[in-house]
C-alpha cells in the first residue's frame, strides 16, 4: 500500500471481490431453494445435480484462478521444527483457504439449511454426508495440487499440459450436439437414467444418494453411501500422506538441467552474412522486433493461447451460424455474425497489449541505457501485436469464409476498417497503461499470470467503449438504408486513430522517462 500502483491494484481487486461475493451469495440462495424444493417435492434427482456441480467446480476452478491467488510453497515450512503429522494437517487445512473451497463450503452449507428447513429430521444425516463430502473434496484437491506441482516442475511439461487442458476444455464444447441428440426424443429418459447409473459409484453421487436414502427411510443404503464416501477419504488420505511425506523428506523440484561439458571447436568457420528480412525498418525497431519474436517462440503458453481464436470461431459458427446451428436453430446471417466475431477476437487478443513489458524482467534497464528512443521500443512492440492480430484474424476469416461465407462487400469493408480503428485506438492507451501500471510475468509459470487490477479494468472499459461505438456505427448503416455509411465513417475514424497514435509516441516517451523508477523496480524484483 506504499505505492500508488499497488493501491490502484487493490482497488481493482476489491471490485473483483465484490462481484465474486455477489456470485457466491446468489448461488447460495439458489442452492438453498433447490435443496428445499427437492426434499419438499421428493424430487431427489436435483440433489445429485447440485452435488456434481459443486464437485466439478471445486476441483476444476482452481486451475482457472491460480494466477489470482498468493502462491505458498510448503517446503518453506521445513525450516521450522515440525512433526510430519503437523506438516500434514497444515497442508490439508490450507485447502480450506482456497477460493473454490470457500465457495463449495458455503454452497454445501446452503444445501444443508435447505434440507433442514424442508425436513428437520433429515438434517443430521444430511450434515454427516455433507461433512464427509467436504473432507473428501479438500483431500482430493490438495492431492491433485501436489501431484501437479511435482509433474509441472519443468516448463515444457507445464506448457504441454496447459495446452492439452485448453484444447480439451474447448473441444468438449463440440460434443454438445451429440449430447442433445441422445438426450432428446423417446430414449432421452432412458439415456439419462443410464448415465446416472454409470456415475453412481463416484463421490458426488454417493453424497446425494446418502441424503436420498435417509429421506426415503433406508438406513442400510445410507450407511453404504456414507461408508463409500469414507472409503474414498481413506484412499485419498493415504495417497496424500505419501505425497506429503516425499515433500517432508526434502524433495527438491527443479527444472535446471545437468551441466554438460561442450567440446571447444577450434576450427574457424567463416560466417556468411544473411540478408536481413527486417532491413526496411530502422535498426532499433528491427532489433526490438527480433527480440519480441524470440520471446514469443520461447513462451509456450502464449503460443498455445494463439490456438484459441480459430477454435472459438469453429465453436461459435457451429452454434450460432452455418446451415444447422445447434443453439439458435435459426441461421444468423454472415452480415450480423461476421462483425460480432471479429469484435470478440479483438477483445481476446488485445488484452496482453495492456502489459507489454511483462516479460522484460531486468532487461528493462537496457532500454534506458541503450542509445535509442523509447518510441522505437513502443513501435516495435505494437508492430509485434499487429502481426499477431493480422495472422489470427486472417486465419479466422478463412475459417469463417468456409463455414458461413463472407458478408456483403459494404459490411466486409466496414469490419476491416473498424478493426483498424479499434486496434490503433487502443495502442496508445495500452502503451500508457503498460508504462504506468506494469506487472512482471514469468515464463512457463501458471501462478501469478495476470496483469495489474487497474490494467484489467481499463482494458475492458476501453474495449467496451470502442465496441459500443462500432456497434452504433454499424447499425447506423441499416437505420439510414445506406450500406456504405459505416465504411466511410470507419475510414475517417481509422485515419484519425492512426494519426493520434503516431502523435502520442513522443508524449509516451516522456511518460517512460517519468516512470523509469517504477518500471525498473516492478520488473526487476
N, C-alpha and C positions, 0 to 999 in steps of 0.2 A: 504493500500500500504506500510505499515511499515515492514511487514514480507515477507520473500521470498516465503512462500507458497501462500500467498494472491496474490502476483504479478504473480506467475505462474497460479493461478486460473483465474485471469483477462485475462492473455494471452490466455488460453483455451476458455474463454467466448467470447473474441474478434473474434477468428476464427469462433466460432459458429454463432456470429452475422453477420460475412461476408457471410457465407453460407446462413443464413436466409434472408439477404438482397438480395442476388442473386436470391433466390427463389421468393421473393415478386416482385422484379422488372421484372423477367422473366414472371410471371403470369400477371403483368400489361400490358406488351406488348401483350401477348396472348389474354387477355380480350378486350384490345383496338381493336385488329384486328377482334376479334369475333363480337364485337358490330358494328364495321364499316361494316363488311361483312353482318351481319344480317339485318341491316337497308338498305344497298345498294341493296341487292337482295330481300328484303321484306320477308325474311325467319325468321319471328319474334319468332319462337319457340325456337331458340337458346338463346334468351334473358331470357326466363323462366328458361332454364337450368342454365345459369350463375347466376341469382338471387338466385335460390335454392342452388347452390353450395356454394355461399358466405354466405348465411344464415346458412347452416349446419356447415360450418367451423367456423363461428363467435360464434355460441352457443356451439359447441362440443369441439373445440380445446382448450379452456381454461382449461378443465379438464386434458388434457394431459400435458400442460406446467405449471400447478400450482406450481410444485416444482422448476421452474426456475425463478419465479418472486419474488420480495420482498413483503411479506405479509404486509398489513396495516390494523390495527384494527380501525374501525370508532368510536368505543366507546372512543378512546383517544381524539377525538375532543370535547367530552363533558366537558373536563376540561376548555374549553375556553367559553367566554360568546357569544355563537352563537344563533341566532334565528333558529327556526326549518326550515324555508324556506331556509336559508343559508346552514344549515346542509344537506338538501335535494339536493340542487344544487351541493354542493361539492361531495356528494355521487354519484350523477348521472354523474357528469363530470369525476369522477375517472374512469368510464367505457371507456373513450376515451384513457386512458393511457395503456389499456390492449393491449398485442401484437396482439391478434386476431382482436381487434377493429382497430388498426393501419393498419393491412393488409387489412381488409374489406373495410375501408375507401379509401385506395389507389386504390384498385381494382374497387370500385364503381366510383371513380373519373375517372379512365381509361375508364370505360364503357361510362360515360358521354362525355368524349372527343371523343371517337369513334363515338357515336351517333351524336354529334355536327358536326364532320367532314363529316359524311355521309349526314346529312340534318341539316343545320343551324337553320331552323325554328322549328325543333324538340328538340333543346337544352333546351329552357325554361321549357316545360312540363317534359322532362326527368330529369332536375335538381331538379324540385319540387318533383317528385316521388322518386328520389334517396335520397334527403334530408329527406323526411318522412321515408324512409326505414332505413336510418342510425339512426334516432331518435328512431324508433321502436326497432332496434336491441340493441342499448345501454340500453334502458329501460328494455327490456326483459332479457338481460344478467345480469344487476345489480339485477333484481328481483330474477332470478334463483340463483345467488350467495348468496344473502341474505337469501333465503329460505334454501339453502343447509347449510349455516353456522348455522342456527338455528336447522336444522334437524341432522347435524353431530356433535352436541355438545358432544355426548358420543362416546367413542372409539368403542364399539361394533357395534353401528349403522353405524359408518363410515366404519368399516370393512365389514359389511353386504352389504351396498350399493355399496362399491367398488367392492366386489366380484360379485354382480349381474351385475354391469356395464361391468366388464371384460368378464363375461360369455356371456352376450348379444352381446357385440361387436364382440366376436369370433364366437358365434353361428349364427350371422347374415350372416356370410360367407357361411354357409351351405345351405342357401336358394337360392344361385345363380343358381344352376341347374334348379330350378323351375321357376326363373325369365327368364332364357334363353328359357325354354320350352314355356312359354306363350308369349314371345316377338318375337319368330320366327314363320315362316310359314304364312299361309294365313290370320290368325286372329291376326297377330302381330300388324299391324297398328291400328286395332280396339281396342285391349287391351291397346295400348299406349294412344290413344285418351280418352279412359275411365279413365285411370289413371290421365291424365291431368285434366279432368273434376272433378275428386274427389279432386284434390289439389287446384282447383281454389279459394276456399274461404280463403286460407291462405296468409299471408303477402307476401312471395316471388312471388306468382302468381299474387297478386294484383299489386305489383310494376311493374312486367313485362307487365301485361295487361294494365296498365295506359299508358306506352310508346307505346304499340301496338295500343291502341285506338287513341292516339294522332297522330301516323303515318298514320293511316287509315282514319283520319278525322272524328272521332266520339267523339265530346266533352262531350256528356252526359255519355258515358261509361268511359271516362277519369275521369270525376268528381266523378262517382260512385266508381271507383277503388281507387282514391285518398281519397275519403271520407271513404272507408273501412279501408285504412291504418291509417287514423286519428282516427277512432273508436278504432282500436287496441291500438294506442298510448294512448288514453284516458283511456281505461280499464286498461292497464298495469301500467300507471302512478298512477291511483287510488290505485291499489294493492301495488305498490312500496311506495307510500305515507304512507299507513297504516303500512307497514313493517318498514320503517324508523322511523315512529312515536313511535313504540314499542322500538326501539333502543334509540331514543332520550329521552324517559322516564326513561331510565336506566336499560333496560333489561340485566340481567346477565346470561351468558351461562356458565355452569359448569357441569362437569361430576363427581363431588365429591358426593358420597353417604352420606345420613344422618347417623351420627354415631349411632350405636345400642349397647346397653349395653349387654355384654355377661356374662352370669352367670358363676361364677367360679366353676370348677369341683374339689371338694375336695377329691374325691376318687382316690386313687393312682392305676393306671393301669399299670401292668408290660408291658414293651416294649419288643417285640420279635425282635431279630436281624434277618434280612433277608439276604439272600445270595446276594452278590454284582455281578451283571452281567458284570461289568467292572473291575473285580478283576485282569484280566490278564494285565491291564495297570498299569503304575506307578501311585501312589496316586495323584500327581499334575495334570497329564494328565487326569486321570479319573474325578477329581473334576471339572476341566475347561470344559471337555466334557459334564458332567452332567448339568453344568450351561448353556451351549450352547443349550442343549435340552430343558431346561425350558424356555430360551429366545425365542426359536422357537415356543414353544407351546403358549406363550403369544402374539406373533406377528401375528395377524390375516392377515395383508396384505401379509406377506411373505408366510403364509400357503396357501392363495388363489392363489398367484402367482405360486405355485407349480402345480396348475391345468393346467397352460398354455401349458407346453410341450406336454402332451398327447392330448390336444385339437388340437394343431397345427399339431401333427402327423396325426390325423384323417383328418384335413383340407387339408394338402398338399398331403396326399396319395389319397384323393378323386379327387384332381385337376390335379395331375401330374402322378399318378401311378394307379395301380389296373386294373380291366378289362375294365372300362369305364371312363377314365379321362375326366373331364369336360372342361379343358383348352387346353391341348395339343392334345386331340383326338387321340394321339398315345401313347401307353403304354411305360413308361420308365422302363427298367429292374431293378430288385432289386439290381444287382451289381452296378448300377450307382446311384440309388435313396438312397439306404441304407447308404453309407458313407456320402453323402451330408446331409442327415437328421441328422445323428449323429453329424456332424460338426456344424450344425445350433443349435442343442441343447446345445452343449458346449459353443457356443457364447452367448446364453441366460443365462445359469446357472452359468458361471464363473465370470461374471461381478461383482456381490456383493463381491467376494473374494478380490477385489482390495480396499475394505474399510471395512475390517473385524472387526475393533474396533468401528464401527459406533454407536452401541447401548450400549457401556460400560458406557458412561457418567462419573460420579465421581468415578465409580468403577475401572477405570484405575489405580487409585492410589494403589489399593490393590495388583496389580501385582508387584509393586516396593517395597512395604513394607513387603509382604509375603516372607518367605524363599524358594523361588522357582526360577528356571532358566527360563528366558524368552523363551528359545527354547521349553520348555514344553508347554507354552501357545500357541505358534505358531503351534506346532504339534497337539494340541487338536483342535484348530480352523480349521486347514486344514483337520483333520480327520472328523470333522463335515461336511464340504463341500463335502468331498469324499463320505460319507454315503448318503448325499442328491443326489449327482450325480449318485451313483450306483443305488439307488432306482428309480430315474426318468428315467435313461437310460434303466434299466431292464424292467420297465413298458412300456416304449415306444417301446422297441424291441418286447415285447409280442404283442402289438397292430400291429406293422408292420408285424410280422410273420402271424398274422391273416388276415391282409388286403392284403398284396402283397407277403408274403412269405419271407424267409430269403435268403440272397445271397449265392453264392457258398462258399465252405469252405475256399479257399485262401483269398477271399475278406472279409469274416466274421472275420477270424483271423487277417488279416491286419488292419481292422477297430478297433477291440478291442485293439490291441497293439498301434495303432495310438491315441486312446483315452487316454491310459496310458501316452504316450509321451506328448500329448498336455496338459493334466491336470497337471502332475507333473512338466512339463517345465514351467508352469505359476505360480505355488505356490510360488516359491522363489521370483519371480518378484512381484507377488501380495502382498506378505508379506512386501517387501521393500517399495512398494508404500503405503501400509496401514500405515507403520511407518513414512514415510516421508511426506505424504500429507493426513493426516486424516481429516475427516469431521464428525461432530456429526449429527445423525439422531434421530428422536423422534418416540416412539411407537404410533401407531394409528393416525398418522398425515399424511395428504396428501400434506402439504406445506413443501417446503424445503427438499424434499426427493430425493436428488441426491448427488452423490459424488463430489469431487472437480474436477475442469476442467482438471487438469493435469492427475488425475487418470482415467478419462473417455477416454482421448486421448491415454494414454499409454495402457489401456486395449484393445481398438480397434486396435491399432498398433500392439501389441504383437499377438493378435488373428489372425489378417490378415496375419502376417508373418508366424505363425505356420500353418495356413490354407493353405498358398501357398506352404510351404514345403511338407505338407501331400499330397496336390494335385499332385505335381510333382512326388513324390514317387509312388503314386497310378497309375499315367499314365505311369510311367517307366515300370511297370509290363506288360502293354499292348504293349508298344513300343518294348520291348525286347522279347515278347512272353514267358515270364517266370512268371506264375501266383503267385508263392511263393516268388518272389523277394521283393515285398512290405512288406510282413510279416517278412522276415528276416531283412530288413532294419529297420523297426519299432521296432523289438525286440532289436536291438542294441541301437537305439535311446532311447527307454524306459528305458533300463538299465542305460544308461548314464545320463538321466534326473533324475532318482531316486537317483543315486549316487551324482549328483550335488546338488540335493535338501538337502539331509542329510549333505553334506559337507558345505552348505551355512548357516545352522542353527546357528552355533556359531558366524559367521560373522553378521547375522541378530540380534543376541542377543546383540552384541556390538553396532549395529545401534540403537536398542531400548534404550540403555543407553544414547547414544548421543542425541536422540530425546525425552528424557523424558520430558523436559520442554514443548516442542511443543505439545506432546500428552496430557499432563495434562491440559495445557492452552486451547487447542482446544476443548477437550471433556468435560471439567468440567464447561465451561461457560454456 
